[in-house]
Amino acid sequence: MISNQILQTTIEGLKTITRMDLTVMDAEGRVLASTEEDTFADYNFSVLDFVNSQAESQLVQGYQFFKVFDESTVEYIITVKGEAEDVYKIGKIASFQIQNLLVAYKERFDKDNFVKNLLLDNLLLVDIYNRSKKLHIETDIPRVALIVETKLEKDNSSLEVVKSLFSPKSQDFITAVDEKNIIVVKALKPTDSRKDIINLANMIVDTINSEAMSQAYVAIGTVVNDIKDVSKSYKEAKMSLEVGKIFYQEHNVIAYENLGIGRLIYQLPLALCRMFIDEIFHGKSPDQFDEETLTTINKFFENSLNVSETSRQLYIHRNTLVYRLDKLQKNTGLDLRVFEDAITFKIALMVVRYMRYMQDHSMY
């Protein structure tokens, strides 16, 4: 569980302090880390005998042997060369240090495993609270799930960058349930606002862009007040990620609360979408309009159906804009200057975009 590099660094640090050579082996006698140039591979039979014995420490052929347990199972054997009382104390200190590392790494692994199963709804309600208590995780503080997507799959550099933004001692969790996305479960303070969450998402995007040299996109779920509801926030963030790709491609950060009508369209059956488009446009499609017409329509919507402001931004005469709107009304039967018709047309454009996205991704 603990990497050999960490074990090596730990015993080298202990040697610097004690000036004693130490070795760490697994329960089968294989050397994992050592400060000795020539390790005692010839003594493997002694290691196996020691592991199977009831003793927690033993002096064998000039070496002090110590056991490190993972619960009731021997995980590591620590050895120190020498027979003096000081050597025994140093061995106990080393085994105590490795034992603490093992507990810390196991807890970290267990937390990561717990959070993954929590996000995927793989835990019973009673298990959520029991494991939270065992892992010292608070259950009744507000949390929000964020999904960080980068362009590169298996992007470990981005994962490390995201982890560096959060304190390991906090109630925040950073994990991944697939190869594409990083999931952040952020514990919130009572004073944290929606704006603070958006600022955090923007900070993640900016940091990944600058340090990991990868373009990032962050989707945000809603805030939940109990740990059992974290999976709900995660599912909302997943929907935000998909809906954002369809309707809000210009945004790097999108929140579930801001999905608007796009969230409703995303959940419509495609057969119903086709029926709606056929009924409104009589077999035509709004994406078949020329670029000039589409630009005019989009700018008209951006300016809240204001004719004067739209014509000014398009650098055209007001009468030219009115002519284009009249022509559109003749072709579609919808007058965008009328609020109800404008809403119908806007929804139709979004439905067509949704259908095209689904078709491009072979999802139907």
C-alpha positions in Angstrom: 0.0 0.0 0.0 2.9 2.4 0.9 5.1 2.9 -2.1 8.7 1.6 -1.9 10.0 5.1 -2.5 8.1 6.4 0.6 9.5 3.6 2.7 13.0 4.3 1.4 12.8 8.0 2.1 11.5 7.2 5.6 14.2 4.9 6.7 16.9 7.1 5.1 15.6 9.9 7.3 15.8 7.6 10.3 19.3 6.6 9.5 20.3 10.2 9.3 19.1 10.7 12.8 20.2 7.4 14.4 23.2 6.4 12.2 21.8 2.9 12.1 21.0 0.8 9.0 17.4 -0.3 8.6 15.6 -2.5 6.2 11.9 -3.0 5.4 10.7 -6.3 4.0 7.3 -7.7 3.2 5.8 -10.7 5.0 7.5 -13.1 2.6 11.0 -11.7 3.2 11.3 -9.6 0.0 13.3 -6.4 0.6 11.3 -3.3 -0.2 13.7 -0.6 1.1 17.0 -0.6 2.8 19.9 1.6 3.8 22.4 -1.3 3.6 24.3 -1.9 0.5 24.1 -5.7 0.9 20.8 -6.7 2.2 20.4 -10.1 4.0 18.5 -12.0 1.4 20.1 -15.1 2.7 18.1 -14.8 5.9 14.7 -15.1 4.3 14.0 -18.3 6.1 14.5 -16.5 9.4 11.9 -13.9 8.3 9.3 -16.5 7.5 9.9 -18.2 10.8 9.6 -14.9 12.6 6.3 -14.0 10.7 4.8 -17.3 11.8 5.8 -16.9 15.4 3.9 -15.2 18.2 6.7 -12.7 18.9 6.4 -9.1 17.9 10.2 -8.6 18.0 13.1 -11.0 17.8 16.9 -11.1 17.7 18.2 -13.3 14.9 21.8 -13.6 13.7 22.8 -10.1 14.8 19.6 -8.4 13.5 16.7 -7.0 15.5 13.4 -8.0 13.8 10.1 -6.1 14.3 6.6 -6.7 13.0 4.3 -4.0 11.6 0.7 -5.1 11.5 -2.2 -4.2 9.2 -4.9 -4.9 11.8 -4.1 -8.5 12.7 -2.0 -9.4 9.6 1.8 -8.9 9.4 2.3 -6.3 6.6 6.0 -5.4 7.0 9.1 -6.6 8.8 11.6 -3.9 10.1 15.2 -4.9 10.8 18.0 -3.1 12.5 21.6 -4.4 12.6 23.0 -4.8 16.1 22.2 -6.4 19.5 22.5 -3.5 21.9 19.5 -2.0 23.8 19.7 1.2 21.8 19.4 -0.8 18.6 16.2 -2.3 20.0 14.8 1.2 20.8 15.6 2.4 17.3 13.9 -0.6 15.8 10.8 0.1 17.9 10.8 3.7 16.8 11.1 2.7 13.1 8.3 0.2 13.3 6.1 2.7 15.1 6.8 5.2 12.3 6.0 2.7 9.5 2.9 1.6 11.4 1.7 5.2 11.5 2.4 5.6 7.8 0.5 2.4 7.1 -2.6 3.6 9.0 -2.5 7.0 7.3 -2.2 5.5 3.8 -4.9 2.9 4.5 -7.2 5.6 5.8 -6.5 7.7 2.7 -7.2 4.7 0.5 -10.4 3.8 2.4 -11.6 7.4 2.1 -11.0 7.4 -1.6 -12.8 4.1 -2.0 -15.7 5.3 0.2 -16.1 8.5 -1.7 -16.2 6.7 -5.1 -18.9 4.3 -3.8 -20.8 7.2 -2.3 -20.8 9.0 -5.7 -21.9 5.9 -7.5 -24.7 5.1 -5.1 -23.1 1.7 -4.2 -23.7 2.1 -0.4 -26.6 1.4 1.8 -27.7 4.3 4.0 -26.6 2.6 7.2 -23.2 1.9 5.6 -22.7 5.5 4.7 -23.0 6.7 8.2 -21.1 3.8 9.8 -18.1 4.3 7.4 -18.2 8.0 7.7 -17.9 7.7 11.5 -15.0 5.2 11.2 -13.2 7.4 8.7 -13.8 10.6 10.8 -15.9 12.2 8.0 -18.5 14.8 9.1 -21.9 13.9 7.8 -24.0 17.0 8.3 -22.0 19.8 6.7 -22.9 21.4 3.3 -21.1 20.0 0.3 -21.1 20.4 -3.4 -19.8 18.2 -6.2 -17.7 19.5 -9.0 -16.6 17.6 -12.1 -13.4 18.8 -13.7 -12.9 17.6 -17.3 -9.7 18.1 -19.3 -9.0 17.4 -22.9 -6.5 14.7 -22.1 -7.5 11.3 -20.8 -5.5 9.8 -17.9 -4.2 13.3 -17.2 -2.4 12.7 -13.9 -0.8 16.2 -14.0 -4.2 17.8 -13.8 -5.2 15.5 -10.9 -2.2 16.5 -9.0 -2.8 20.2 -9.7 -6.4 20.0 -8.4 -5.2 18.1 -5.3 -2.7 20.8 -4.6 -5.5 23.4 -4.3 -7.1 21.7 -1.3 -5.7 20.9 2.1 -5.3 17.2 2.8 -6.5 17.8 6.4 -9.8 19.3 5.2 -13.2 17.5 4.7 -12.7 18.0 0.9 -12.3 14.9 -1.3 -10.6 14.7 -4.7 -11.0 11.5 -6.7 -11.8 10.0 -10.1 -14.4 7.5 -11.1 -13.3 7.2 -14.7 -10.3 8.1 -16.9 -11.7 11.4 -18.2 -12.9 13.4 -15.2 -11.7 14.5 -11.8 -14.4 14.8 -9.1 -14.1 17.3 -6.3 -16.5 17.1 -3.3 -16.0 20.4 -1.6 -17.0 20.9 2.0 -18.5 24.4 2.5 -18.5 26.9 5.3 -21.9 28.4 6.4 -20.7 31.7 4.9 -19.8 30.3 1.5 -22.1 31.6 -1.3 -22.9 30.5 -4.8 -20.5 33.1 -6.0 -17.7 31.5 -3.9 -18.3 28.2 -5.5 -18.2 29.7 -9.0 -15.0 31.5 -8.1 -13.5 28.2 -6.9 -14.4 26.6 -10.2 -12.8 29.4 -12.2 -9.7 29.1 -10.0 -9.5 25.4 -10.9 -9.9 26.2 -14.6 -7.2 28.9 -14.5 -4.8 26.8 -12.5 -5.0 23.8 -14.8 -4.7 26.0 -17.9 -1.5 27.6 -16.6 0.2 24.7 -14.6 -1.0 21.5 -16.4 -1.1 23.2 -19.8 -4.5 21.6 -20.5 -7.9 23.2 -21.2 -10.4 22.5 -18.4 -14.1 22.6 -18.0 -15.9 22.5 -14.7 -19.5 21.4 -14.0 -21.1 22.1 -10.7 -24.0 20.4 -8.9 -26.2 21.9 -6.2 -25.3 22.2 -2.5 -26.5 19.3 -0.3 -26.5 19.4 3.5 -26.1 15.7 4.2 -23.4 13.3 3.1 -26.0 10.8 1.8 -27.0 13.4 -0.8 -23.5 13.9 -2.3 -24.4 11.4 -5.1 -27.3 13.7 -6.0 -25.0 16.7 -6.4 -22.6 14.5 -8.5 -25.4 13.4 -10.8 -26.4 17.1 -11.3 -22.8 18.0 -12.1 -22.7 15.2 -14.7 -25.9 16.5 -16.3 -24.4 20.0 -16.2 -21.3 18.7 -18.1 -23.4 17.2 -20.9 -25.9 20.0 -21.2 -23.1 22.5 -21.1 -21.4 20.9 -24.1 -24.6 21.2 -26.1 -25.9 24.6 -25.2 -23.2 26.5 -23.5 -20.0 25.7 -25.3 -18.6 29.2 -24.8 -18.5 28.7 -21.0 -15.7 26.9 -19.1 -17.8 26.8 -15.9 -21.5 25.8 -15.8 -23.7 25.2 -12.8 -26.7 23.0 -12.6 -28.8 25.9 -11.4 -27.9 27.9 -14.6 -28.9 25.2 -17.1 -32.3 26.7 -17.6 -34.5 25.3 -20.4 -31.5 23.3 -21.7 -31.9 20.9 -18.8 -35.5 20.2 -19.9 -34.7 19.7 -23.5 -31.8 17.3 -22.7 -34.4 15.0 -21.0 -36.8 15.0 -23.9 -37.2 11.9 -26.1 -35.7 12.4 -29.6 -38.9 11.3 -31.2 -40.8 14.1 -29.4 -38.1 16.6 -30.5 -38.5 15.6 -34.2 -42.3 15.9 -33.9 -42.0 19.4 -32.4 -39.7 20.6 -35.1 -41.9 19.2 -37.9 -45.0 20.8 -36.4 -43.4 24.2 -36.0 -41.5 24.4 -39.2 -43.5 22.0 -41.4 -40.7 19.7 -42.3 -38.0 22.4 -42.4 -35.3 23.0 -39.8 -34.2 26.3 -38.4 -30.5 25.4 -38.8 -31.1 25.5 -42.6 -31.3 29.3 -42.6 -28.3 31.1 -44.1 -25.6 32.5 -41.8 -26.8 36.1 -42.1 -30.3 35.1 -40.9 -29.0 33.0 -38.0 -26.6 35.9 -37.0 -29.6 38.3 -37.0 -31.7 35.9 -35.0 -29.1 35.3 -32.3 -28.2 39.0 -32.0 -31.9 39.8 -31.7 -32.3 37.3 -28.8 -29.1 38.6 -27.1 -30.6 42.1 -27.1 -33.9 40.9 -25.6 -35.9 41.5 -28.8 -34.8 45.2 -29.0 -34.9 46.2 -32.7 -33.0 49.5 -32.3 -30.1 48.0 -30.3 -29.9 44.9 -32.5 -29.7 47.0 -35.7 -27.0 49.2 -34.1 -24.8 46.2 -33.1 -25.2 44.6 -36.6 -24.3 47.9 -38.2 -27.5 47.9 -40.3 -30.4 50.2 -40.8 -33.5 49.6 -38.6 -35.6 49.1 -41.7 -33.2 46.4 -42.9 -33.6 44.5 -39.7 -37.4 44.8 -39.9 -37.2 43.5 -43.5 -35.3 40.5 -42.3 -37.7 39.8 -39.5 -40.7 40.1 -41.9 -39.0 37.7 -44.3 -38.4 35.2 -41.5 -42.1 35.5 -40.4 -43.2 34.8 -44.0 -41.0 31.7 -44.1 -41.8 30.3 -40.7 -45.0 31.9 -39.6 -43.3 33.1 -36.4 -42.8 36.8 -35.7 -39.8 37.2 -33.4 -41.0 40.6 -32.3 -43.9 38.8 -30.5 -42.7 37.3 -27.2 -44.5 34.0 -27.6 -43.2 33.4 -31.1 -39.7 34.4 -30.0 -39.8 31.8 -27.2 -41.0 29.1 -29.6 -38.2 29.9 -32.1 -35.6 30.0 -29.4 -36.6 26.6 -28.0 -36.7 25.2 -31.6 -33.1 26.3 -32.1 -32.0 24.6 -28.9 -33.9 21.4 -29.8 -32.2 21.2 -33.2 -28.8 21.7 -31.5 -29.6 19.0 -29.0 -30.7 16.6 -31.8 -27.5 17.3 -33.8 -25.3 16.7 -30.8 -27.0 13.4 -30.1 -26.6 12.3 -33.7 -22.9 13.3 -33.8 -22.2 11.3 -30.7 -24.2 8.2 -32.0 -26.4 8.1 -28.9 -29.5 7.1 -30.7 
